[in-house]
Amino acid sequence: MIREIKLENKDINFRKENDSIGSKDIPEDVYYGVQSLRAAENFRITGLFMHPEIINSLAYIKKAAAITNCEVGVLDKKIADAIVKACDEILEGNLHEYFIVDPIQGGAGTSLNMNANEVIANRAIEILGGKKGEYSIVHPNDHVNCGQSTNDVIPTAGKITALKLLEHAQSELYRLHDAFSQKAIEFDHIIKMGRTQMQDAVPIRLGQEFKAYSVAIMRDVNRMEKAMDEMRVLNMGGTAIGTGVNADVKYLKRVVPNLSEIIGMDLIQAFDLIDSTQNLDSFVAVSGAVKACAVTLSKIANDLRLMSSGPRTGFGEINLPAKQNGSSIMPGKVNPVIPEVVNQVAFNIIGNDTTITMAAEGGQLELNAFEPIIFYCLFQSIDTLTYAVQTFIDNCVKGITANEERCRDLVENSVGIITAICPHVGYSTAASLAKEAIKTGTSIRTLILEAGLLSEDELNEILDPFNMTEPGISGKKSISNELKTV
């Protein structure tokens, strides 16, 4: 359902505002203005409101700009202070409902920038004792947007928002890494059958599989951190196309350091503002890191669904926590719903990455007009990844248990253990034994003992779980010390 801005109430009083298109009636008590309302009417696309983090990011930017313009003597201190106070109110969670433009919009984000300018201006006017719409007191363009352009404000807001969302995602990924690490220790002694191309291969310890998951997750965290470095480079001060037109030279030099201090982030100004205004490849890099992480998670979710399949007619090697009924018709059926939702989130993130890639490619000359769709997809990808990881940890990974006997039985009755015996009896003999085992259903162990190829003691040593799962060791070796170094 598309969100409507309803103005038909006869009890509403209106104020008249003008822009380059003409005049328009605006509800008297709202903080947005004519440009925001036109945009809300033009772009009824998703039916959603702006992400609260980008609203906060805009408030930080407008606050830093007002402080900087005041410092360099471009903006009157009274007006600057009022703008700062209005921004602080937004950062406290107020006035968000007046950000009415759709996340997907034409105009490279001008509508969102003006929505912020109008809301902040009207609140600043009230702080100075005026009435909303009295823009001679505080003007959305002349004062709130002083020294700025949509083309440096919006990409800066997008980067700050991405950084904040990625920090949350990383926190959950660290938790997931720890959860897999704990399971790796818990399952370290459990031998099971390894599989390649869905066929029996050679034995592996269940703990080794879960350790590999933890290592993969940490690699994703590191990859994400590298991509985040690109989000810290801003084109703020470049204004329209990176040349800094209409921005005071002193403002241009001080606005990013001020923003960095206000927001508490290590932000830097791009050394080439024209490049930073034209090109959005940094968002592609971040999206790629998020996508890579989603692929990792989806692969792990696939593994867990396979290993828990059954419970009687599948692998049945592990048990996933039962979270809800699995069928409206089959009593007692329980499905792997948490891994399934992780898979679906990954599919969506991969699709979002394609959109982000095409939108970044679609820019022309001095500007890319498609930041709104990039931000919509990127923020959704990061948020859904974060929530998927959260439920994966708390509703699945932490509660996984192992069917130890089932794992051992599958190993001992598998032809795959012949690989460990091959160096002791030769390839040809091993191949013949494998064929015989498959044909007759007799275990490899029984065939070897019946043929007198190896003694029981020799066989037991060769088939020791740890000898089969790590080269050059004898006896049990814990991986807990290894995990501490990961």
Beta strands, then each sheet from edge to edge (+ up, - down):
strand 1: 14-18
strand 2: 23-27
strand 3: 191-196
strand 4: 199-205
strand 5: 233-234
strand 6: 268-269
strand 7: 318-319
strand 8: 401-402
sheet 1: 1+ 2-
sheet 2: 3+ 4-
sheet 3: 5+ 6+
sheet 4: 7+ 8-
end
